[in-house]
Amino acid sequence: MKSIIVAGAAVMVAALAYAGPGEMYRSAPETELTEAKLLDNVSCDDCHMKDNAMYDLGELRSEKAVIPLMGVLHSDPEESSRIVAALALCRIGDARGTFAVKRAARFDRSEKVRTLAAWFYNTYVQEGSFEFQPAAPPMARNN
């Protein structure tokens, strides 16, 4: 009896470690409410709140978030928001979103966004799509 209780406790701890405490008990309606709130926050003026919401939508693999995230990736003035949108779209894996990330990797106005979009695409969508060159070492100063 004691070994059954210990085994049951071990399984419960492993499940909590894998899923996280909120994931084991989250019901479908609660997930939908969370997703709806996160979608609202994508259009928020607070950059930090928007970035967190986009990241969470990517982790939830929210298909409903694809179009709003594509809008952020295409037209948000903040580099950080476009980067997080690219990551979230790659994590979701929808073909429309991953195509938008691939285009951003080639045509975004920011080199940082282009580089990270390409890296996310390589990591989460299709390895080998983009080639990365190691950075040149900094030149030594002659004194």
Contact map, one row per residue, 1 for C-alpha under 8 A:
11111000000000000000000000000000000000000000000000000000000000000000000000000000000000000000000000000000000000000000000000000000000000000000000
11111100000000000000000000000000000000000000000000000000000000000000000000000000000000000000000000000000000000000000000000000000000000000000000
11111110000000000000000000000000000000000000000000000000000000000000000000000000000000000000000000000000000000000000000000000000000000000000000
11111111000000000000000000000000000000000000000000000000000000000000000000000000000000000000000000000000000000000000000000000000000000000000000
11111111100000000000000000000000000000000000000000000000000000000000000000000000000000000000000000000000000000000000000000000000000000000000000
01111111110000000000000000000000000000000000000000000000000000000000000000000000000000000000000000000000000000000000000000000000000000000000000
00111111111000000000000000000000000000000000000000000000000000000000000000000000000000000000000000000000000000000000000000000000000000000000000
00011111111100000000000000000000000000000000000000000000000000000000000000000000000000000000000000000000000000000000000000000000000000000000000
00001111111110000000000000000000000000000000000000000000000000000000000000000000000000000000000000000000000000000000000000000000000000000000000
00000111111111000000000000000000000000000000000000000000000000000000000000000000000000000000000000000000000000000000000000000000000000000000000
00000011111111100000000000000000000000000000000000000000000000000000000000000000000000000000000000000000000000000000000000000000000000000000000
00000001111111110000000000000000000000000000000000000000000000000000000000000000000000000000000000000000000000000000000000000000000000000000000
00000000111111111000000000000000000000000000000000000000000000000000000000000000000000000000000000000000000000000000000000000000000000000000000
00000000011111111100000000000000000000000000000000000000000000000000000000000000000000000000000000000000000000000000000000000000000000000000000
00000000001111111111000100000000000000000000000000000000000000000000000000000000000000000000000000000000000000000000000000000000000000000000000
00000000000111111111100100000000000000000000000000000000000000000000000000000000000000000000000000000000000000000000000000000000000000000000000
00000000000011111111100000000000000000000000000000000000000000000000000000000000000000000000000000000000000000000000000000000000000000000000000
00000000000001111111000000000000000000000000000000000000000000000000000000000000000000000000000000000000000000000000000000000000000000000000000
00000000000000111111111100000000000000000000000000000000000000000000000000000000000000000000000000000000000000000000000000000000000000000000000
00000000000000111111111100000000000000000000000000000000000000000000000000000000000000000000000000000000000000000000000000000000000000000000000
00000000000000011011111110000000000000000000000000000000000000000000000000000000000000000000000000000000000000000000000000000000000000000000000
00000000000000000011111111000000000000000000000000000000000000000000000000000000000000000000000000000000000000000000000000000000000000000000000
00000000000000000011111111000000000000000000000000000000000000000000000000000000000000000000000000000000000000000000000000000000000000000000000
00000000000000110011111111000000000000000000000000000000000000000000000000000000000000000000000000000000000000000000000000000000000000000000000
00000000000000000000111111100000000000000000000000000000000000000000000000000000000000000000000000000000000000000000000000000000000000000000000
00000000000000000000011111110110000000000000000000000000000000000000000000000000000000000000000000000000000000000000000000000000000000000000000
00000000000000000000000011111110000000000000000000000000000000000000000000000000000000000000000000000000000000000000000000000000000000000000000
00000000000000000000000001111111000000000000000000000000000000000000000000000000000000000000000000000000000000000000000000000000000000000000000
00000000000000000000000000111111100000000000000000000000000000000000000000000000000000000000000000000000000000000000000000000000000000000000000
00000000000000000000000001111111110000000000000000000000000000000000000000000000000000000000000000000000000000000000000000000000000000000000000
00000000000000000000000001111111111000000000000000000000000000000000000000000000000000000000000000000000000000000000000000000000000000000000000
00000000000000000000000000011111111100000000000000000000000000000000000000000000000000000000000000000000000000000000000000000000000000000000000
00000000000000000000000000001111111110000000000000000000000000000000000000000000000000000000000000000000000000000000000000000000000000000000000
00000000000000000000000000000111111111000000000000000000000000000000000000000000000000000000000000000000000000000000000000000000000000000000000
00000000000000000000000000000011111111100000000000000000100001000000000000000000000000000000000000000000000000000000000000000000000000000000000
00000000000000000000000000000001111111110000000000000000000000000000000000000000000000000000000000000000000000000000000000000000000000000000000
00000000000000000000000000000000111111111000000000000000000000000000000000000000000000000000000000000000000000000000000000000000000000000000000
00000000000000000000000000000000011111111100000000001101100000000000000000000000000000000000000000000000000000000000000000000000000000000000000
00000000000000000000000000000000001111111110000000001100100000001001000000000000000000000000000000000000000000000000000000000000000000000000000
00000000000000000000000000000000000111111111000000000000000000000000000000000000000000000000000000000000000000000000000000000000000000000000000
00000000000000000000000000000000000011111111000011001000000000000000000000000000000000000000000000000000000000000000000000000000000000000000000
00000000000000000000000000000000000001111111000011101100000000000001100000000000000000000000000000000000000000000000000000000000000000000000000
00000000000000000000000000000000000000111111100001000000000000000000000000000000000000000000000000000000000000000000000000000000000000000000000
00000000000000000000000000000000000000011111111011000000000000000000000000000000000000000000000000000000000000000000000000000000000000000000000
00000000000000000000000000000000000000000011111001000000000000000000000000000000000000000000000000000000000000000000000000000000000000000000000
00000000000000000000000000000000000000000001111111000000000000000000000000000000000000000000000000000000000000000000000000000000000000000000000
00000000000000000000000000000000000000000001111111100000000000000000000000000000100000000000000000000000000000000000000000000000000000000000000
00000000000000000000000000000000000000000000011111110000000000000000000000000000000000000000000000000000000000000000000000000000000000000000000
00000000000000000000000000000000000000001101011111111000000000000000000000000000000000000000000000000000000000000000000000000000000000000000000
00000000000000000000000000000000000000001111111111111100000000000000000000000000100000000000000000000000000000000000000000000000000000000000000
00000000000000000000000000000000000000000100001111111110000000000000000000000001100110000000000000000000000000000000000000000000000000000000000
00000000000000000000000000000000000000000000000111111111000000000000000000000000000000000000000000000000000000000000000000000000000000000000000
00000000000000000000000000000000000001101100000011111111100000000000000000000000000000000000000000000000000000000000000000000000000000000000000
00000000000000000000000000000000000001100100000001111111110000000000100000000000000110010000000000000000000000000000000000000000000000000000000
00000000000000000000000000000000000000000000000000111111111000000000000000000000000110110000000000000000000000000000000000000000000000000000000
00000000000000000000000000000000000001000000000000011111111100000000000000000000000000010000000000000000000000000000000000000000000000000000000
00000000000000000000000000000000001001100000000000001111111111001000000000000000000000010000000000000000000000000000000000000000000000000000000
00000000000000000000000000000000000000000000000000000111111111000000000000000000000000111111000000000000000000000000000000000000000000000000000
00000000000000000000000000000000000000000000000000000011111111000000000000000000000000010011000000000000000000000000000000000000000000000000000
00000000000000000000000000000000000000000000000000000001111111000000000000000000000000000001000000000000000000000000000000000000000000000000000
00000000000000000000000000000000000000000000000000000000111111100000000000000000000000000011100000000000000000000000000000000000000000000000000
00000000000000000000000000000000001000000000000000000000111111111100000000000000000000000001000000000000000000000000000000000000000000000000000
00000000000000000000000000000000000000000000000000000000000011111100000000000000000000000001010000000000000000000000000000000000000000000000000
00000000000000000000000000000000000000000000000000000000000001111110000000000000000000000000000000000000000000000000000000000000000000000000000
00000000000000000000000000000000000000100000000000000000100001111111100000000000000000000000000000000000000000000000000000000000000000000000000
00000000000000000000000000000000000000000000000000000000000001111111110000000000000000001001010110000000000000000000000000000000000000000000000
00000000000000000000000000000000000000000000000000000000000000011111111000000000000000000000000010000000000000000000000000000000000000000000000
00000000000000000000000000000000000000100100000000000000000000001111111100000000000000000000000000000000000000000000000000000000000000000000000
00000000000000000000000000000000000000000100000000000100000000001111111110000000000011011000000010000000000000000000000000000000000000000000000
00000000000000000000000000000000000000000000000000000000000000000111111111000000000010001000000010010000000000000000000000000000000000000000000
00000000000000000000000000000000000000000000000000000000000000000011111111110000000000000000000000000000000000000000000000000000000000000000000
00000000000000000000000000000000000000000000000000000000000000000001111111110000110010000000000000000000000000000000000000000000000000000000000
00000000000000000000000000000000000000000000000000000000000000000000111111110000111011000000000000011001000000000000000000000000000000000000000
00000000000000000000000000000000000000000000000000000000000000000000011111110000010000000000000000000001000000000000000000000000000000000000000
00000000000000000000000000000000000000000000000000000000000000000000001111111000000000000000000000000000000000000000000000000000000000000000000
00000000000000000000000000000000000000000000000000000000000000000000001111111110110000000000000000000000000000000000000000000000000000000000000
00000000000000000000000000000000000000000000000000000000000000000000000000111110000000000000000000000000000000000000000000000000000000000000000
00000000000000000000000000000000000000000000000000000000000000000000000000011111110000000000000000000000000000000000000000000000000000000000000
00000000000000000000000000000000000000000000000000000000000000000000000000011111111000000000000000000000000001011000000000000000000000000000000
00000000000000000000000000000000000000000000000000100000000000000000000000000111111100000000000000000000000000000000000000000000000000000000000
00000000000000000000000000000000000000000000001001100000000000000000000110010111111110000000000000000000000000000000000000000000000000000000000
00000000000000000000000000000000000000000000000000000000000000000000000111010111111111000000000000000000000000001000000000000000000000000000000
00000000000000000000000000000000000000000000000000000000000000000000000010000011111111100000000000000000000000001001100000000000000000000000000
00000000000000000000000000000000000000000000000000100110000000000000000000000001111111110000000000000000000000000000000000000000000000000000000
00000000000000000000000000000000000000000000000000100110000000000000110110000000111111111000000000000000000000000000000000000000000000000000000
00000000000000000000000000000000000000000000000000000000000000000000100010000000011111111100000000001000000000000000100100000000000000000000000
00000000000000000000000000000000000000000000000000000010010000000000000000000000001111111110000000000000000000000000100100000000000000000000000
00000000000000000000000000000000000000000000000000000111111000000000100000000000000111111111000000000000000000000000000000000000000000000000000
00000000000000000000000000000000000000000000000000000000010000000100110000000000000011111111110011001000000000000000000000000000000000000000000
00000000000000000000000000000000000000000000000000000000010000000000000000000000000001111111110011001000000000000000000110011000000000000000000
00000000000000000000000000000000000000000000000000000000011010000000000000000000000000111111100000000000000000000000000000010000000000000000000
00000000000000000000000000000000000000000000000000000000011111100100000000000000000000011111110010000000000000000000000000000000000000000000000
00000000000000000000000000000000000000000000000000000000000010000000000000000000000000001111111011000000000000000000000000011000000000000000000
00000000000000000000000000000000000000000000000000000000000000100100000000000000000000001101111111000000000000000000000000000000000000000000000
00000000000000000000000000000000000000000000000000000000000000000000000000000000000000000000111111100000000000000000000000000000000000000000000
00000000000000000000000000000000000000000000000000000000000000000100000000000000000000000000011111110000000000000000000000000000000000000000000
00000000000000000000000000000000000000000000000000000000000000000110110000000000000000001101111111111000000000000000000000000000000000000000000
00000000000000000000000000000000000000000000000000000000000000000000000000000000000000001100111111111100000000000000000010001000000000000000000
00000000000000000000000000000000000000000000000000000000000000000000000000000000000000000000001111111110000000000000000000000000000000000000000
00000000000000000000000000000000000000000000000000000000000000000000010010000000000000000000000111111111000000000000000000000000000000000000000
00000000000000000000000000000000000000000000000000000000000000000000000010000000000001001100000011111111100000000000110010000000000000000000000
00000000000000000000000000000000000000000000000000000000000000000000000000000000000000000000000001111111110000000000110010000000000000000000000
00000000000000000000000000000000000000000000000000000000000000000000000000000000000000000000000000111111111100000000000000000000000000000000000
00000000000000000000000000000000000000000000000000000000000000000000000011000000000000000000000000011111111100001100100000000000000000000000000
00000000000000000000000000000000000000000000000000000000000000000000000000000000000000000000000000001111111100001111110000000000000000000000000
00000000000000000000000000000000000000000000000000000000000000000000000000000000000000000000000000000111111100000100010000000000000000000000000
00000000000000000000000000000000000000000000000000000000000000000000000000000000000000000000000000000011111110000100000000000000000000000000000
00000000000000000000000000000000000000000000000000000000000000000000000000000000000000000000000000000011111111101100000000000000000000000000000
00000000000000000000000000000000000000000000000000000000000000000000000000000000000000000000000000000000001111101100000000000000000000000000000
00000000000000000000000000000000000000000000000000000000000000000000000000000010000000000000000000000000000111111100000000000000000000000000000
00000000000000000000000000000000000000000000000000000000000000000000000000000000000000000000000000000000000111111110000000000000000000000000000
00000000000000000000000000000000000000000000000000000000000000000000000000000010000000000000000000000000000001111111000000000000000000000000000
00000000000000000000000000000000000000000000000000000000000000000000000000000010011000000000000000000001100111111111100000000000000000000000000
00000000000000000000000000000000000000000000000000000000000000000000000000000000000000000000000000000001111111111111110000000000000000000000000
00000000000000000000000000000000000000000000000000000000000000000000000000000000000000000000000000000000100000111111111000000000000000000000000
00000000000000000000000000000000000000000000000000000000000000000000000000000000001000000000000000000000100000011111111100000000000000000000000
00000000000000000000000000000000000000000000000000000000000000000000000000000000001001100000000000001101100000001111111110000000000000000000000
00000000000000000000000000000000000000000000000000000000000000000000000000000000000000000000000000001100110000000111111111000000110000000000000
00000000000000000000000000000000000000000000000000000000000000000000000000000000000000000000000000000000000000000011111111100000010000000000000
00000000000000000000000000000000000000000000000000000000000000000000000000000000000001100100000000000000000000000001111111111000000000000000000
00000000000000000000000000000000000000000000000000000000000000000000000000000000000000000100000001001100000000000000111111111110100000000000000
00000000000000000000000000000000000000000000000000000000000000000000000000000000000000000000000000000000000000000000011111111111110000000000000
00000000000000000000000000000000000000000000000000000000000000000000000000000000000000000000000000000000000000000000001111111110000000000000000
00000000000000000000000000000000000000000000000000000000000000000000000000000000000000000110100000000000000000000000000111111110000000000000000
00000000000000000000000000000000000000000000000000000000000000000000000000000000000000000100100001000000000000000000000111111110000000000000000
00000000000000000000000000000000000000000000000000000000000000000000000000000000000000000000000000000000000000000000000011111111100000000000000
00000000000000000000000000000000000000000000000000000000000000000000000000000000000000000000000000000000000000000000000011111111110000000000000
00000000000000000000000000000000000000000000000000000000000000000000000000000000000000000000000000000000000000000000000001000111111000000000000
00000000000000000000000000000000000000000000000000000000000000000000000000000000000000000000000000000000000000000000010011000111111000000000000
00000000000000000000000000000000000000000000000000000000000000000000000000000000000000000000000000000000000000000000011001000011111100000000000
00000000000000000000000000000000000000000000000000000000000000000000000000000000000000000000000000000000000000000000000000000001111110000000000
00000000000000000000000000000000000000000000000000000000000000000000000000000000000000000000000000000000000000000000000000000000011111000000000
00000000000000000000000000000000000000000000000000000000000000000000000000000000000000000000000000000000000000000000000000000000001111100000000
00000000000000000000000000000000000000000000000000000000000000000000000000000000000000000000000000000000000000000000000000000000000111110000000
00000000000000000000000000000000000000000000000000000000000000000000000000000000000000000000000000000000000000000000000000000000000011111000000
00000000000000000000000000000000000000000000000000000000000000000000000000000000000000000000000000000000000000000000000000000000000001111100000
00000000000000000000000000000000000000000000000000000000000000000000000000000000000000000000000000000000000000000000000000000000000000111110000
00000000000000000000000000000000000000000000000000000000000000000000000000000000000000000000000000000000000000000000000000000000000000011111000
00000000000000000000000000000000000000000000000000000000000000000000000000000000000000000000000000000000000000000000000000000000000000001111100
00000000000000000000000000000000000000000000000000000000000000000000000000000000000000000000000000000000000000000000000000000000000000000111110
00000000000000000000000000000000000000000000000000000000000000000000000000000000000000000000000000000000000000000000000000000000000000000011111
00000000000000000000000000000000000000000000000000000000000000000000000000000000000000000000000000000000000000000000000000000000000000000001111
00000000000000000000000000000000000000000000000000000000000000000000000000000000000000000000000000000000000000000000000000000000000000000000111
